[in-house]
Amino acid sequence: MEGVLQSVEAACNDLQVPERRAAAEATLLELRKSPHALQACTHILDNSRNPVACFQAAATLQQVVLRDWPRIPTADHTSLHRYCVDHIVGRAAAREEAQGQAGGGDAFVEHKMVGVLAVLVKRAWLDVDDNYKSDLFSSLRDLASGSRGPAVQRAAFSLLDALVSEFNPGSATPLAMPSDFHNRCRIDFQRHFLMPVLMVCVDAVAAHMAAVKSQAEAAQAQGQGQGQAQAQGAVVVWAGSSQAVVAAALSVLIAVLSWDFTGGSARASKSKGSDDGSQPTARSSSDMHTVQPPNEWLPLLLSAELLSLLASVYSSLPHTCAPGLDWREGPLAERSRQVAVLLCSLHGPALTAADQSLVRMHVGRLLALLLQWLSPLPATVAAVAQARISDRELLDVCRALAALIRLHPLLATTPASTQHASANSSANGPSPPPTLLSLLGELTCCVLAHGAASDDDSLDGPMPHALDLLLDTWLGVLLTLESRISCHVISRPASTSPQQAAAAAEWSHLMHAVSPVAAQAFRSFTQHHLQVAAASALEEEDAADNMDAALQAQEQRMAAAASLARASLQASLPLLNDLLTHQKALLLQAADAAAAAAAAGGGGAGGGEVERVMEQVQWTVRMVGYVLADEGTGETPELPVFLVHELNSHHAHSLTALTTSLPMSILEVASLVLNPSAVATVLSPRLMESFLWFFSRWSLTYLLPQPPDANPPPFDPDTDPPPLSASLPPGDTSLASAAAGGAFVQAFGAGEGQGGLAVLEGVLRAGVAALSAWLGEPDVQSSVCRTLLLAVTRRPYMAAYLRHLPPWAMLEEAFKTRDSAVASLPGPLQWLIYHMHSDSSFPVSSSPPFSSIRSGRWHMCCAVQPAAARRATPAISAVVQQLLQPLLASLHGITSRPDFPATAHRPQVMFQVVGLLECMRGCASATLPHSQRVLFQFGLSAATPILTALSAYRHEPQVVFVILKFMAVWVDSQILFLNADDTAQLFHFCLQLLQAYAAHNMGKVSLQRSRQLREGVRESKYKDLKALLQLLSSLTSKDLLDFGASLPGQSADVAQMVCLGVNIIIPLISLDLLQFPKLCLQYFTLLEHMCCVHPDKVLALPDSAFHPIMHTLEFALQHQDEDILVLALSAVSSLASPPTTTSSSSASSASPHAPMAPEHAQRHQALVAHLLRLVLRLVLLQPLRNETVEAAADALLPLILSCPQLTQTILSEAVSSHVDPACQHHLSAAVTAFLSAASAAAAASASASSAAAARPVRRRFRSALAAFIADVQGLIVRR
């Protein structure tokens, strides 16, 4: 053994030398494979002075024991446990005797040995009896008592911490054991040992604090000079020895309180919530950990002694820190706060069933503890903001406060303990006792007062983080109140039961208490953010690298702060109204000054003051939008619940006036966009975007509410456009109730004497004017088209009034005349507006002045589709033909010129050809059933010029790509409507295109260019192949669904056509190109379809095409993408089917069960054997998801049916290659069970008369394969 020791130490030293590292690793691997590895590891641990060698020995000891576990007797397991304990204790005692530090150079060896012991104890837990478990815990408890010194005591707590973490499933080592093993260990440990571990920790902390207290009292009782010296010595003793022990004990306490008492069901319960609503769904509150202990734990966890002990530990820490260091960042302070946060997170059935007076007292004591930490609150927050003290204390208080209010919302008004309340007295008398709610409000105001929210440089700093935690806490409380209002819990009628009436009184009391505190917090939020907005007016936009993240964080905070305003509408709405009135007056004054200056010929009003007001208006408008209305994504929003509640009270008149005046004030400012001088001086694109965002959000709730008994204006289907949206029921209303929304109907309704149409006209006029005011501004264009116009056309009731409004007519006229405001819009936005209008009255010239090639495609798409959507079908052909004929004539005229091959590469000619092709692509994408026939003849008529252009531009990949994309779109839009004769013509055109493409060897990419593709330099080079694959995939859809009328005696072989395309495409595809995700997915989707629908055609391919397909299939079976792997397995499943079956859809097959040709059957037999080895290797060695296991089972079953003897041979070789007899026996049993299941599946498949009868067979085989993988894969991979 001494020689082994020396060789291992030498190898550990050589690990640091690069030249000898490989030999050193080989030596360590030999140690693990040695039959005497266990004895060698213990010898190294006992005798080596090399820490690295001891660490390697400990790691090898764990691996060897777990590997050889079945061959090691139980007595040896227990001996190993005692050896590890003695070794750890011996190391700790030796370090204490040597006066070493706990974190010395070999501390990592002790830490590793602690982990090894925890793993070995866990692995043997179900094999040993209860007496051994009790003896082991008793020995650890004796070590943790401190009888053998602080170092040993600290090591004992490290052992307990490792054991608790190992038995907790959330932090356990897998051990290659099933989940049932871990669950049984968890239940047994929790039932018998977890509570005693908690008691040991509490007793140890109490004993050390009592010793420190007695030492301090003894030092204080002595004389002045000597007493100070001894007092200082007592502090040194506490800081030097006891502090490490207490920190270790608190670490164990944290692990115990973090235990999963619910056995994995806590996560589900969190998402479901509780019946009493004590767990609101907030942005991040649901992610907080909750402690749900058993009933017998509550007397200790709710006791005043535990919190008093925690408070004494924390209060003594400021006197133990060296000068220049912050004691709040020490490990003992961190762990004390973590324990307090966990105690704030107590919840569950046991706490609900407990005496609520105890819970109330517990919450009061925790509140007093939090107040003690932050006292004095304003000075502490200011010190954190100025980075004079650590921010960790403040953030932990925010987390603890969030947990208390989230779990105990009805106790938010519970006062703190009397001791702290008496300390809050002042010269004017005692102040009201602090509560959770008052602390939340005061802390929010303090954090905001010291610049928390929108400083870009401190986006990830402590103050923004604290503000986010506080806003999340507010959001949780207010969502709970909102749910109670919605369920009519707060306003219970008098006929309810006494229990319901008492609950309603409690929630009503909480709501009245929340309102003033929320009002003050919202006022602070508003004041601070207005200051930030004014200060940022003159900053450069690129001053911060994380501007987008800062804006997103600001929007999230505004959405959360809106809940504060809604909870205090009587204070927040007047505040917002006063702010907006003042800001509006300043802007209007600046606009008048600018107009006067322009009339006088001078410069406009300017200066930084206008910019500051604009930023403040922008922030106020967005804040009003968040307060008044909810987002309308996916549903029609209703009035905010708090607003409905207030409107039903005696404050309805004043709130109604404010709620109607705020949008009108915003519309007045937004209408300044009609004044050119105001646009140049007091408006900006960003401010206009906020106006458009506000009206889109606000209009869904308030503008033109549809009465329940009203219908939209009638329309004629032959002359008027169809309804713009059918996503909402006709009788739906955006207001919550008629009683609450009557005043809004009068102000914003569509009836006679109501102002809704005037408001809608003003909003549309401002939006249309914004397009002209800021030409080419993409954000403004997107806000008008995607935000405002989508909102006003979303509801059919509102959309029906649009065509009668002058701004809508102005927008139509702009499209007809191709006004610059419309011509500058990107193509997708033009298509969006065309779709909104859906009217064929838009004339399109034969040569429109397109601002770009892509805009021409969108323009033609927008023109053809509405024309074809008309109900008057006889006029469709003439209208569409009138639109298409100029395009076809222009393309014929260019390509038929004699000098076209020589002039084709001129820029103006190439630009014209590409523009025409893009327009044709837009026409093809607009195909509808009424216009399909015309567009089909249009595509066939363009065949000759397209083939001519393909030949001329064979070296221009941009033009080739446009041609292929047109063909892919045209075929995809036509294939489902064609009869056999038309399909044959389309196939002939596609075949000519593919042959012309392949003749010039386009798309062939070398390995060097493939490397460039990986780097993203020439990514467009593979787009032509992708377009070809899309074309072939469109052709395959003819197999699945056919809307065309088949003529007698005519047929078109889809499989033959696609196989010809595959023959052309396969030489152009390489494994390098398959590294690109989109191309790879497109290719294997097509390959999977061909193998599933036409396996006989695939097997009949020539060797030049078949072998590359098989190579790519092998590549897919090793792919990391699950989607690619599933497609490959599906293809294997089809190819592995018996050779006597063939595709019934193939016209060339004599019958569905016609046998293959002999050479094809021989190829199939060799292919199945090769695929069987690949799939078995996949399921045995690769970790697979459940969906992939099902696909693998579907592929493996026909392979096994085709080659049962080969399957047994491969699996037997895998079993015999395992050297461990026990594992070999286990593998053999699993293989036998799996082969039996496969044999049963084979017999059942042979007797199955239909696909429906075979489904249960496949399901049973899937289950058998999943069980086989779970039983075998861990052993094979670990080996």
DAGIKA-V800494 format. One record per run of one state. SS is the DSSP state (H for helix, E for strand, L for the rest). FROM is the first residue (numbers start at 1). LEN is the number of residues. If there is no record, write none. Layout:
# DAGIKA-V800494
SS/FROM/LEN ; SS/FROM/LEN
This chain:
# DAGIKA-V800494
L/1/1 ; H/2/13 ; L/15/3 ; H/18/16 ; L/34/3 ; H/37/11 ; L/48/3 ; H/51/17 ; L/68/1 ; H/69/3 ; L/72/2 ; H/74/24 ; L/98/9 ; H/107/18 ; L/125/5 ; H/130/15 ; L/145/5 ; H/150/18 ; L/168/1 ; H/169/3 ; L/172/7 ; H/179/14 ; L/193/1 ; H/194/28 ; L/222/2 ; H/224/34 ; L/258/8 ; H/266/7 ; L/273/12 ; H/285/3 ; L/288/3 ; E/291/1 ; L/292/3 ; H/295/7 ; L/302/2 ; H/304/12 ; L/316/1 ; H/317/3 ; L/320/7 ; H/327/3 ; L/330/1 ; H/331/14 ; L/345/1 ; E/346/1 ; L/347/2 ; H/349/5 ; L/354/2 ; H/356/19 ; L/375/2 ; H/377/9 ; L/386/6 ; H/392/16 ; L/408/1 ; H/409/3 ; L/412/3 ; E/415/1 ; L/416/2 ; H/418/5 ; L/423/2 ; E/425/2 ; L/427/2 ; E/429/2 ; L/431/4 ; E/435/1 ; H/436/14 ; L/450/6 ; H/456/3 ; L/459/3 ; H/462/25 ; L/487/11 ; H/498/38 ; L/536/5 ; H/541/3 ; L/544/3 ; H/547/21 ; L/568/1 ; H/569/31 ; L/600/8 ; H/608/21 ; L/629/12 ; H/641/7 ; L/648/4 ; H/652/23 ; L/675/1 ; H/676/6 ; L/682/3 ; H/685/15 ; L/700/38 ; H/738/11 ; L/749/7 ; H/756/18 ; L/774/4 ; H/778/15 ; L/793/3 ; H/796/7 ; L/803/3 ; H/806/11 ; L/817/3 ; H/820/4 ; L/824/3 ; H/827/11 ; L/838/15 ; H/853/16 ; L/869/4 ; H/873/23 ; L/896/4 ; H/900/4 ; L/904/3 ; H/907/19 ; L/926/6 ; H/932/10 ; L/942/1 ; H/943/10 ; L/953/4 ; H/957/21 ; L/978/2 ; H/980/20 ; L/1000/7 ; H/1007/8 ; L/1015/4 ; H/1019/22 ; L/1041/13 ; H/1054/13 ; L/1067/6 ; H/1073/3 ; L/1076/1 ; H/1077/17 ; L/1094/1 ; H/1095/5 ; L/1100/3 ; H/1103/15 ; L/1118/4 ; H/1122/14 ; L/1136/22 ; H/1158/24 ; L/1182/4 ; H/1186/17 ; L/1203/1 ; H/1204/13 ; L/1217/4 ; H/1221/27 ; L/1248/3 ; H/1251/28 ; L/1279/1
